[in-house]
């Protein structure tokens, strides 16, 4: 019995007055099958949440200012680090010599901070720290740590933001461009920082 296009997708064809029986099988979609009681026994019964050990690096003073706004939030195993503003880093600078500090001002070094880390997030508003981004990302790559980048627009011109994006693009696996600082906690939450 021929049916029009809409009837093929209606499950109640046989119950409507004036219509004959359905002459094609009604198949459950994969989503409907997954929601069935039979398939429920295969579901994982605990949340998919493993706390990560995160390191968040602010590569310039405006990025540090934006980062400091979220350091007091309840983060699991996250270390917030700032590249010292007056540091002259080149691609030849040894990783252990990159000058880093915690928000309270205590000094630390890259090797110590990357030990045991699962994920690294680089925050930048300027392209002035390209060498530092390269060194941190290179160390992450050696240690098989995922390195993500967040280029913060912070009311900068599109040309300036493009320079930040181009500086970070080569070194990170994930690169997000955000126009405001509200995206920092959203990204850290999404990455389970």
NURO-536549 format. One line per field, with one value per residue: residue in one letter; residue number from 1; z, y, x of N, C-alpha, C in turn. Coordinates in Angstrom, 3 decimals. Last residue first. Layout:
N
residu: c(a | ...)
num: c(NUM | ...)
n_z: c(Z | ...)
n_y: c(Y | ...)
n_x: c(X | ...)
ca_z: c(Z | ...)
ca_y: c(Y | ...)
ca_x: c(X | ...)
c_z: c(Z | ...)
c_y: c(Y | ...)
c_x: c(X | ...)
This chain:
193
residu: c(x | x | x | x | x | x | x | x | x | x | x | x | x | x | x | x | x | x | x | x | x | x | x | x | x | x | x | x | x | x | x | x | x | x | x | x | x | x | x | x | x | x | x | x | x | x | x | x | x | x | x | x | x | x | x | x | x | x | x | x | x | x | x | x | x | x | x | x | x | x | x | x | x | x | x | x | x | x | x | x | x | x | x | x | x | x | x | x | x | x | x | x | x | x | x | x | x | x | x | x | x | x | x | x | x | x | x | x | x | x | x | x | x | x | x | x | x | x | x | x | x | x | x | x | x | x | x | x | x | x | x | x | x | x | x | x | x | x | x | x | x | x | x | x | x | x | x | x | x | x | x | x | x | x | x | x | x | x | x | x | x | x | x | x | x | x | x | x | x | x | x | x | x | x | x | x | x | x | x | x | x | x | x | x | x | x | x | x | x | x | x | x | x)
num: c(193 | 192 | 191 | 190 | 189 | 188 | 187 | 186 | 185 | 184 | 183 | 182 | 181 | 180 | 179 | 178 | 177 | 176 | 175 | 174 | 173 | 172 | 171 | 170 | 169 | 168 | 167 | 166 | 165 | 164 | 163 | 162 | 161 | 160 | 159 | 158 | 157 | 156 | 155 | 154 | 153 | 152 | 151 | 150 | 149 | 148 | 147 | 146 | 145 | 144 | 143 | 142 | 141 | 140 | 139 | 138 | 137 | 136 | 135 | 134 | 133 | 132 | 131 | 130 | 129 | 128 | 127 | 126 | 125 | 124 | 123 | 122 | 121 | 120 | 119 | 118 | 117 | 116 | 115 | 114 | 113 | 112 | 111 | 110 | 109 | 108 | 107 | 106 | 105 | 104 | 103 | 102 | 101 | 100 | 99 | 98 | 97 | 96 | 95 | 94 | 93 | 92 | 91 | 90 | 89 | 88 | 87 | 86 | 85 | 84 | 83 | 82 | 81 | 80 | 79 | 78 | 77 | 76 | 75 | 74 | 73 | 72 | 71 | 70 | 69 | 68 | 67 | 66 | 65 | 64 | 63 | 62 | 61 | 60 | 59 | 58 | 57 | 56 | 55 | 54 | 53 | 52 | 51 | 50 | 49 | 48 | 47 | 46 | 45 | 44 | 43 | 42 | 41 | 40 | 39 | 38 | 37 | 36 | 35 | 34 | 33 | 32 | 31 | 30 | 29 | 28 | 27 | 26 | 25 | 24 | 23 | 22 | 21 | 20 | 19 | 18 | 17 | 16 | 15 | 14 | 13 | 12 | 11 | 10 | 9 | 8 | 7 | 6 | 5 | 4 | 3 | 2 | 1)
n_z: c(35.112 | 33.040 | 30.806 | 31.633 | 33.512 | 31.834 | 30.324 | 32.320 | 33.299 | 30.729 | 29.814 | 30.949 | 29.595 | 26.040 | 23.613 | 22.842 | 21.079 | 21.667 | 20.587 | 21.262 | 21.099 | 20.460 | 18.735 | 16.648 | 17.870 | 19.112 | 17.094 | 16.042 | 18.278 | 18.428 | 15.952 | 16.241 | 18.135 | 16.561 | 14.732 | 16.328 | 19.413 | 22.621 | 24.648 | 25.219 | 23.947 | 24.686 | 23.784 | 25.260 | 24.511 | 25.901 | 25.832 | 27.473 | 27.698 | 27.076 | 27.512 | 25.149 | 25.216 | 27.325 | 26.231 | 24.191 | 25.655 | 26.845 | 24.541 | 23.312 | 25.277 | 25.256 | 22.682 | 22.889 | 24.339 | 22.853 | 21.897 | 24.456 | 26.033 | 27.015 | 28.763 | 28.401 | 30.337 | 30.484 | 32.226 | 34.120 | 35.979 | 37.026 | 36.485 | 35.886 | 38.055 | 37.790 | 35.272 | 35.704 | 39.112 | 41.225 | 43.869 | 45.177 | 44.748 | 44.819 | 42.289 | 41.497 | 38.674 | 36.592 | 34.149 | 32.820 | 33.270 | 32.498 | 29.690 | 28.414 | 25.553 | 22.854 | 22.321 | 25.144 | 27.386 | 29.789 | 32.110 | 33.410 | 34.287 | 34.698 | 34.208 | 36.721 | 37.417 | 39.381 | 39.482 | 40.642 | 42.200 | 41.518 | 42.576 | 43.514 | 42.953 | 43.042 | 40.397 | 38.786 | 38.691 | 37.714 | 34.930 | 34.370 | 35.089 | 33.221 | 30.898 | 31.353 | 31.511 | 29.993 | 30.315 | 32.789 | 32.853 | 34.813 | 35.085 | 36.813 | 37.126 | 37.322 | 38.490 | 36.491 | 35.871 | 34.945 | 37.676 | 37.326 | 35.796 | 32.385 | 30.991 | 30.580 | 31.425 | 29.464 | 27.442 | 28.489 | 28.629 | 26.227 | 25.208 | 22.983 | 21.286 | 20.780 | 19.404 | 17.152 | 16.690 | 15.898 | 13.088 | 11.858 | 8.553 | 6.581 | 6.434 | 8.773 | 7.632 | 6.518 | 7.636 | 8.815 | 11.858 | 13.048 | 13.654 | 11.806 | 12.261 | 14.360 | 13.642 | 10.680 | 8.465 | 6.323 | 6.086 | 4.614 | 1.947 | 1.610 | 0.573 | -0.935 | 0.000)
n_y: c(21.405 | 20.356 | 21.791 | 23.254 | 24.904 | 26.417 | 27.726 | 29.239 | 30.899 | 32.344 | 33.842 | 36.292 | 38.053 | 38.185 | 37.002 | 34.296 | 31.519 | 28.612 | 25.775 | 22.845 | 22.426 | 24.958 | 26.152 | 27.652 | 29.583 | 31.751 | 33.667 | 33.894 | 35.069 | 37.500 | 38.603 | 38.871 | 40.913 | 43.032 | 43.164 | 43.782 | 45.327 | 44.420 | 43.709 | 41.014 | 38.552 | 35.955 | 32.756 | 29.970 | 26.657 | 23.577 | 20.593 | 17.519 | 15.972 | 14.528 | 15.603 | 16.920 | 18.742 | 20.394 | 21.542 | 22.995 | 24.763 | 26.285 | 27.360 | 28.810 | 30.683 | 32.059 | 33.165 | 34.884 | 37.096 | 39.062 | 39.128 | 39.276 | 37.775 | 34.344 | 31.353 | 27.913 | 25.097 | 21.661 | 18.615 | 17.071 | 16.981 | 15.740 | 18.483 | 21.145 | 22.428 | 21.716 | 22.864 | 25.648 | 26.825 | 29.666 | 32.041 | 33.606 | 35.253 | 34.277 | 33.085 | 31.939 | 32.448 | 31.871 | 32.166 | 29.470 | 27.638 | 25.146 | 25.357 | 27.714 | 29.664 | 29.769 | 31.379 | 33.637 | 36.046 | 38.153 | 39.438 | 41.144 | 39.583 | 36.080 | 34.293 | 32.701 | 30.166 | 28.128 | 24.795 | 22.672 | 20.744 | 22.125 | 25.300 | 27.559 | 30.794 | 32.337 | 32.822 | 34.609 | 36.907 | 36.145 | 36.205 | 38.932 | 39.446 | 37.860 | 39.208 | 41.607 | 40.467 | 37.138 | 34.474 | 32.409 | 29.027 | 26.496 | 23.116 | 20.479 | 17.375 | 16.509 | 14.149 | 12.756 | 11.803 | 10.613 | 8.937 | 5.515 | 3.376 | 3.000 | 0.659 | -1.806 | -1.763 | -0.393 | -1.996 | -2.635 | -0.215 | 2.237 | 4.115 | 2.907 | 2.966 | 5.705 | 6.032 | 4.471 | 4.031 | 1.208 | 0.964 | -0.420 | -1.704 | -0.990 | -0.739 | -0.290 | -0.540 | 2.474 | 5.047 | 5.852 | 7.018 | 5.738 | 3.566 | 3.207 | 5.367 | 6.171 | 6.922 | 8.380 | 8.338 | 7.800 | 9.925 | 11.827 | 10.757 | 8.439 | 5.002 | 2.148 | -1.167)
n_x: c(39.478 | 37.860 | 37.398 | 35.201 | 36.452 | 38.054 | 36.086 | 34.825 | 36.855 | 37.280 | 35.181 | 35.245 | 36.858 | 36.085 | 36.554 | 38.673 | 39.587 | 41.451 | 43.001 | 44.691 | 47.397 | 49.903 | 51.734 | 50.771 | 49.101 | 50.283 | 50.628 | 48.066 | 46.781 | 48.169 | 47.478 | 44.719 | 44.670 | 45.558 | 43.427 | 41.225 | 42.354 | 41.014 | 39.244 | 40.145 | 40.775 | 42.939 | 43.349 | 44.314 | 45.351 | 46.581 | 48.212 | 48.578 | 51.687 | 54.036 | 56.479 | 56.983 | 54.832 | 55.600 | 57.886 | 56.622 | 55.047 | 57.089 | 58.332 | 56.217 | 55.627 | 58.068 | 57.984 | 55.749 | 54.989 | 53.771 | 51.248 | 48.729 | 47.224 | 46.912 | 47.316 | 47.441 | 47.096 | 47.719 | 47.132 | 48.367 | 51.441 | 53.684 | 55.601 | 55.348 | 56.599 | 59.300 | 59.887 | 59.473 | 59.584 | 58.787 | 58.301 | 55.442 | 53.254 | 50.719 | 50.430 | 53.813 | 55.989 | 58.873 | 61.213 | 62.850 | 64.834 | 64.061 | 64.285 | 66.672 | 66.220 | 65.899 | 63.810 | 63.943 | 62.824 | 63.207 | 60.868 | 59.159 | 56.970 | 56.979 | 54.093 | 52.282 | 49.867 | 47.937 | 47.112 | 44.575 | 43.170 | 40.112 | 38.978 | 36.845 | 38.397 | 40.639 | 41.361 | 40.052 | 41.560 | 44.011 | 43.535 | 43.585 | 46.250 | 47.550 | 46.919 | 48.355 | 51.133 | 51.340 | 50.721 | 49.692 | 48.918 | 47.808 | 47.679 | 45.981 | 45.067 | 41.608 | 39.358 | 37.042 | 33.953 | 31.386 | 29.722 | 28.637 | 27.748 | 27.510 | 25.187 | 24.130 | 21.517 | 20.134 | 19.203 | 16.672 | 15.374 | 16.602 | 18.252 | 19.296 | 17.088 | 16.969 | 19.378 | 18.996 | 15.430 | 13.507 | 11.390 | 8.641 | 8.350 | 5.453 | 2.746 | 0.253 | -3.162 | -4.880 | -6.966 | -9.305 | -7.867 | -4.805 | -3.270 | -1.287 | 0.487 | 2.172 | 4.658 | 5.674 | 7.237 | 5.626 | 3.890 | 5.262 | 5.128 | 2.332 | 2.293 | 0.744 | 0.841)
ca_z: c(35.776 | 34.369 | 30.795 | 30.548 | 33.940 | 32.867 | 29.671 | 31.517 | 34.159 | 31.433 | 29.197 | 31.487 | 30.587 | 27.414 | 23.654 | 23.663 | 21.074 | 21.766 | 20.690 | 21.260 | 20.405 | 21.284 | 19.912 | 16.339 | 17.027 | 19.903 | 17.945 | 15.201 | 17.750 | 19.562 | 16.264 | 15.231 | 18.510 | 17.714 | 14.248 | 15.648 | 18.017 | 21.706 | 23.921 | 26.188 | 23.189 | 25.242 | 23.364 | 25.283 | 24.544 | 25.279 | 25.981 | 26.556 | 28.423 | 26.621 | 28.631 | 25.601 | 24.177 | 27.409 | 27.412 | 23.852 | 24.798 | 27.679 | 25.489 | 22.602 | 24.850 | 26.461 | 23.029 | 21.948 | 25.041 | 23.356 | 21.286 | 23.567 | 25.407 | 26.460 | 28.582 | 28.240 | 29.608 | 30.613 | 31.212 | 33.062 | 35.358 | 37.445 | 37.047 | 34.922 | 37.835 | 39.003 | 35.498 | 34.799 | 37.785 | 40.907 | 42.601 | 45.361 | 44.492 | 46.056 | 42.567 | 41.900 | 40.074 | 36.893 | 35.459 | 32.578 | 33.509 | 33.939 | 30.323 | 28.971 | 27.016 | 23.344 | 22.073 | 23.730 | 27.050 | 28.369 | 31.671 | 32.877 | 33.236 | 35.198 | 33.654 | 35.925 | 37.334 | 38.534 | 39.878 | 39.627 | 41.751 | 41.981 | 41.521 | 43.995 | 42.745 | 44.319 | 41.211 | 38.972 | 39.020 | 39.157 | 35.622 | 34.110 | 35.755 | 34.650 | 31.061 | 31.273 | 32.647 | 29.981 | 29.620 | 32.213 | 32.724 | 33.992 | 35.228 | 35.778 | 37.699 | 36.611 | 38.729 | 37.086 | 36.395 | 34.203 | 36.804 | 38.090 | 36.892 | 33.478 | 31.300 | 30.087 | 32.223 | 30.678 | 27.269 | 28.167 | 29.875 | 26.638 | 26.346 | 24.105 | 21.790 | 21.475 | 20.648 | 18.096 | 16.385 | 16.914 | 13.718 | 12.640 | 9.971 | 6.719 | 5.651 | 8.374 | 8.482 | 6.656 | 7.140 | 7.371 | 11.096 | 12.551 | 14.610 | 11.863 | 11.017 | 14.647 | 14.303 | 11.748 | 9.719 | 6.580 | 6.746 | 6.037 | 2.655 | 1.285 | 1.606 | -1.000 | 0.000)
ca_y: c(21.904 | 19.725 | 20.953 | 22.275 | 23.937 | 25.589 | 26.801 | 28.289 | 29.834 | 31.614 | 32.537 | 35.332 | 37.196 | 38.676 | 38.461 | 34.828 | 32.977 | 29.281 | 27.224 | 23.484 | 21.498 | 24.342 | 25.447 | 26.608 | 28.511 | 30.556 | 33.318 | 33.356 | 33.766 | 36.563 | 38.353 | 37.942 | 39.585 | 42.615 | 42.923 | 42.486 | 45.407 | 44.758 | 44.972 | 42.116 | 39.789 | 36.873 | 34.106 | 30.872 | 28.091 | 24.376 | 22.024 | 18.336 | 16.726 | 14.079 | 14.863 | 15.905 | 17.722 | 19.618 | 20.681 | 21.983 | 23.760 | 25.546 | 26.534 | 27.733 | 29.726 | 31.335 | 32.227 | 33.768 | 35.924 | 39.332 | 38.138 | 39.892 | 38.900 | 35.451 | 32.545 | 29.156 | 26.121 | 23.010 | 19.589 | 16.407 | 17.730 | 15.272 | 17.142 | 20.178 | 22.590 | 21.377 | 21.425 | 24.885 | 26.616 | 28.242 | 31.614 | 32.627 | 35.792 | 34.897 | 34.364 | 31.703 | 32.618 | 31.726 | 32.714 | 30.352 | 29.043 | 25.381 | 25.304 | 26.391 | 29.657 | 29.082 | 29.951 | 33.323 | 34.627 | 38.119 | 38.346 | 41.697 | 40.593 | 37.389 | 34.551 | 33.901 | 30.631 | 29.310 | 25.777 | 23.634 | 20.500 | 20.900 | 24.455 | 26.223 | 29.833 | 32.027 | 31.927 | 33.290 | 37.049 | 36.358 | 34.924 | 38.170 | 40.160 | 37.563 | 37.840 | 41.633 | 41.096 | 38.580 | 34.803 | 33.720 | 29.995 | 27.603 | 24.254 | 21.505 | 18.246 | 16.650 | 15.429 | 12.483 | 12.939 | 10.679 | 10.096 | 6.574 | 3.849 | 3.225 | 2.025 | -1.583 | -2.552 | 0.330 | -1.416 | -3.706 | -0.882 | 1.121 | 4.521 | 3.174 | 1.678 | 5.061 | 6.769 | 4.070 | 4.674 | 2.138 | 0.627 | 0.739 | -1.887 | -0.970 | -1.808 | 0.147 | -0.938 | 1.043 | 4.602 | 5.945 | 6.636 | 6.867 | 3.941 | 2.201 | 5.261 | 5.845 | 5.625 | 8.409 | 8.658 | 6.877 | 8.718 | 12.044 | 10.899 | 9.668 | 6.024 | 3.327 | 0.000)
ca_x: c(40.700 | 37.910 | 38.604 | 35.032 | 35.443 | 38.681 | 37.016 | 34.045 | 36.317 | 38.341 | 35.381 | 34.280 | 37.490 | 36.047 | 36.540 | 37.579 | 39.652 | 40.151 | 43.142 | 43.376 | 46.491 | 48.857 | 52.223 | 51.753 | 48.542 | 49.979 | 51.765 | 49.134 | 46.346 | 48.187 | 48.886 | 45.247 | 44.201 | 46.355 | 44.789 | 41.280 | 41.943 | 42.102 | 39.049 | 40.187 | 40.647 | 41.942 | 43.725 | 43.172 | 45.613 | 45.522 | 48.438 | 47.786 | 50.673 | 52.716 | 55.886 | 57.931 | 54.899 | 54.351 | 58.009 | 57.629 | 54.399 | 56.138 | 59.090 | 56.908 | 54.596 | 57.649 | 59.056 | 55.738 | 55.526 | 55.120 | 52.144 | 49.715 | 46.530 | 47.699 | 46.478 | 48.194 | 46.353 | 48.276 | 46.742 | 47.599 | 50.338 | 52.367 | 55.642 | 54.820 | 55.162 | 58.556 | 60.023 | 58.621 | 60.151 | 58.782 | 58.906 | 56.520 | 54.578 | 51.207 | 49.759 | 52.425 | 55.620 | 57.453 | 60.835 | 61.700 | 65.151 | 64.152 | 62.962 | 66.348 | 66.194 | 67.099 | 63.590 | 64.098 | 62.891 | 63.579 | 61.743 | 60.410 | 56.809 | 57.392 | 55.418 | 52.497 | 51.246 | 47.911 | 48.114 | 45.007 | 44.543 | 40.764 | 39.536 | 37.243 | 37.313 | 39.991 | 42.196 | 39.427 | 40.137 | 43.878 | 43.658 | 42.360 | 45.157 | 47.691 | 46.416 | 46.897 | 50.446 | 51.602 | 51.963 | 49.409 | 50.006 | 47.325 | 48.572 | 46.067 | 46.078 | 42.874 | 40.019 | 38.340 | 34.687 | 32.644 | 29.954 | 29.282 | 26.909 | 28.442 | 25.603 | 25.480 | 22.452 | 20.521 | 20.533 | 17.622 | 15.743 | 15.742 | 17.433 | 20.196 | 17.575 | 15.862 | 19.149 | 20.039 | 16.703 | 13.968 | 12.661 | 9.024 | 8.667 | 6.904 | 3.355 | 1.584 | -2.041 | -4.683 | -5.666 | -9.210 | -9.067 | -5.595 | -4.306 | -2.349 | -0.266 | 0.765 | 4.544 | 4.690 | 7.892 | 6.725 | 3.404 | 5.064 | 6.403 | 3.049 | 2.147 | 1.603 | 0.000)
c_z: c(37.282 | 35.124 | 32.109 | 30.481 | 32.887 | 33.387 | 30.699 | 30.862 | 33.382 | 32.358 | 29.934 | 30.916 | 31.174 | 28.366 | 25.072 | 23.721 | 21.831 | 21.806 | 20.631 | 21.437 | 20.263 | 20.453 | 20.716 | 17.521 | 16.821 | 19.053 | 18.692 | 16.022 | 16.924 | 19.077 | 17.421 | 15.493 | 17.520 | 18.159 | 15.386 | 15.153 | 17.392 | 20.278 | 23.034 | 25.520 | 24.069 | 24.467 | 23.802 | 24.977 | 24.544 | 25.407 | 25.188 | 26.864 | 27.405 | 27.466 | 28.309 | 26.663 | 24.584 | 26.406 | 27.598 | 25.025 | 24.419 | 26.866 | 26.356 | 23.565 | 24.149 | 26.117 | 24.266 | 22.302 | 24.161 | 24.015 | 21.778 | 22.948 | 24.410 | 25.883 | 28.054 | 27.986 | 29.596 | 29.770 | 31.540 | 31.907 | 34.247 | 36.820 | 37.584 | 35.432 | 36.869 | 38.747 | 36.715 | 35.049 | 36.993 | 39.536 | 42.449 | 44.005 | 44.681 | 45.934 | 43.850 | 42.187 | 40.266 | 38.365 | 35.666 | 33.931 | 33.204 | 34.270 | 31.808 | 29.750 | 27.518 | 24.869 | 22.530 | 23.561 | 25.541 | 28.001 | 30.167 | 32.361 | 32.617 | 34.050 | 34.117 | 35.452 | 36.404 | 38.588 | 38.870 | 40.236 | 40.644 | 41.376 | 42.148 | 42.855 | 43.186 | 44.174 | 42.530 | 39.876 | 39.283 | 39.586 | 37.126 | 34.861 | 35.576 | 35.444 | 32.523 | 31.415 | 32.511 | 31.115 | 29.533 | 31.624 | 32.102 | 34.027 | 34.265 | 36.130 | 36.614 | 37.404 | 38.012 | 37.262 | 37.075 | 34.680 | 36.139 | 37.148 | 37.755 | 34.591 | 32.441 | 30.397 | 31.784 | 31.502 | 28.531 | 28.057 | 29.627 | 27.922 | 26.865 | 25.358 | 23.010 | 22.034 | 21.453 | 19.425 | 17.416 | 16.463 | 14.783 | 13.427 | 10.632 | 8.205 | 5.649 | 7.626 | 7.909 | 7.556 | 7.419 | 6.804 | 9.604 | 11.691 | 14.137 | 12.780 | 11.148 | 13.389 | 14.499 | 12.328 | 10.884 | 7.946 | 7.069 | 6.756 | 4.168 | 2.219 | 1.120 | 0.110 | 0.000)
c_y: c(21.806 | 20.111 | 20.201 | 21.313 | 22.860 | 24.538 | 25.884 | 27.262 | 28.814 | 30.542 | 31.704 | 33.935 | 36.155 | 37.622 | 39.005 | 36.340 | 33.487 | 30.778 | 27.853 | 24.975 | 22.087 | 23.420 | 24.707 | 25.707 | 27.353 | 29.347 | 32.009 | 32.943 | 33.130 | 35.163 | 37.360 | 37.617 | 38.531 | 41.205 | 42.420 | 42.145 | 44.018 | 44.774 | 45.357 | 43.478 | 41.010 | 38.184 | 35.044 | 32.267 | 28.876 | 25.850 | 22.775 | 19.816 | 17.563 | 14.669 | 14.314 | 15.000 | 16.587 | 18.468 | 19.815 | 21.010 | 22.651 | 24.441 | 25.695 | 26.798 | 28.538 | 30.301 | 31.418 | 32.733 | 34.692 | 38.124 | 38.317 | 38.788 | 39.593 | 36.523 | 33.668 | 30.295 | 27.388 | 23.942 | 20.940 | 17.340 | 16.917 | 16.003 | 16.771 | 18.738 | 21.555 | 21.404 | 20.965 | 23.387 | 25.652 | 28.075 | 30.097 | 32.119 | 34.801 | 35.430 | 35.048 | 33.053 | 32.312 | 32.018 | 32.701 | 30.849 | 30.001 | 26.836 | 25.620 | 26.437 | 28.254 | 28.993 | 29.114 | 31.829 | 34.493 | 36.653 | 38.399 | 40.627 | 41.057 | 38.393 | 35.948 | 33.948 | 31.831 | 29.943 | 26.916 | 24.571 | 21.438 | 20.810 | 23.264 | 25.311 | 28.452 | 31.073 | 31.537 | 32.366 | 35.699 | 36.473 | 35.087 | 36.843 | 39.404 | 38.222 | 37.422 | 40.233 | 41.208 | 39.224 | 36.294 | 34.226 | 31.289 | 28.694 | 25.328 | 22.575 | 19.257 | 17.540 | 15.439 | 13.837 | 12.454 | 11.902 | 10.040 | 7.737 | 4.926 | 3.898 | 2.051 | -0.184 | -2.360 | -0.443 | -0.708 | -3.171 | -1.972 | 0.487 | 3.388 | 3.564 | 1.883 | 3.705 | 6.116 | 4.800 | 4.224 | 2.759 | 1.668 | 0.343 | -0.566 | -1.093 | -1.734 | -1.006 | -0.430 | 0.733 | 3.122 | 5.511 | 6.816 | 6.372 | 5.108 | 2.616 | 4.329 | 5.733 | 5.216 | 7.016 | 8.750 | 7.108 | 7.752 | 10.782 | 11.021 | 9.801 | 7.298 | 4.327 | 1.238)
c_x: c(40.600 | 39.176 | 38.802 | 36.218 | 35.263 | 37.713 | 37.664 | 34.958 | 35.490 | 37.751 | 36.436 | 34.482 | 36.542 | 36.604 | 36.497 | 37.681 | 38.441 | 40.396 | 41.759 | 43.605 | 45.098 | 47.979 | 51.155 | 52.068 | 49.517 | 49.604 | 51.525 | 50.353 | 47.455 | 47.825 | 49.021 | 46.713 | 44.692 | 45.961 | 45.683 | 42.682 | 41.994 | 41.573 | 40.215 | 40.166 | 40.786 | 41.940 | 42.608 | 43.682 | 44.311 | 45.877 | 47.364 | 47.993 | 49.909 | 51.582 | 54.493 | 57.312 | 55.832 | 54.375 | 56.764 | 57.822 | 55.371 | 55.485 | 58.156 | 57.624 | 55.235 | 56.581 | 58.692 | 56.798 | 55.539 | 55.773 | 53.579 | 50.567 | 47.437 | 46.794 | 47.353 | 47.222 | 47.203 | 47.421 | 47.361 | 47.290 | 49.682 | 51.194 | 54.262 | 54.845 | 54.589 | 57.060 | 59.230 | 58.701 | 59.278 | 59.429 | 58.812 | 56.988 | 55.718 | 52.633 | 50.236 | 51.764 | 54.144 | 57.203 | 59.316 | 61.202 | 63.997 | 64.448 | 63.025 | 65.029 | 65.869 | 67.136 | 64.791 | 63.851 | 63.023 | 63.801 | 61.970 | 61.364 | 58.116 | 57.478 | 55.813 | 53.940 | 51.348 | 49.293 | 48.056 | 46.040 | 45.021 | 42.161 | 40.227 | 37.697 | 37.782 | 38.810 | 41.543 | 40.227 | 39.472 | 42.420 | 43.448 | 42.379 | 43.837 | 46.570 | 46.495 | 46.263 | 48.921 | 50.797 | 52.276 | 50.722 | 49.489 | 48.395 | 48.101 | 47.090 | 46.425 | 43.812 | 41.359 | 39.006 | 35.944 | 33.412 | 31.324 | 29.599 | 27.554 | 27.658 | 26.605 | 26.006 | 23.908 | 21.540 | 21.034 | 19.051 | 16.785 | 16.265 | 16.557 | 19.433 | 18.459 | 16.284 | 18.038 | 19.872 | 17.735 | 15.285 | 12.994 | 10.259 | 9.035 | 7.224 | 4.880 | 2.244 | -0.711 | -3.501 | -5.511 | -7.875 | -8.829 | -6.737 | -5.154 | -3.481 | -1.463 | -0.085 | 3.089 | 4.535 | 6.918 | 7.352 | 4.532 | 4.645 | 6.206 | 4.251 | 2.821 | 1.273 | 0.892)
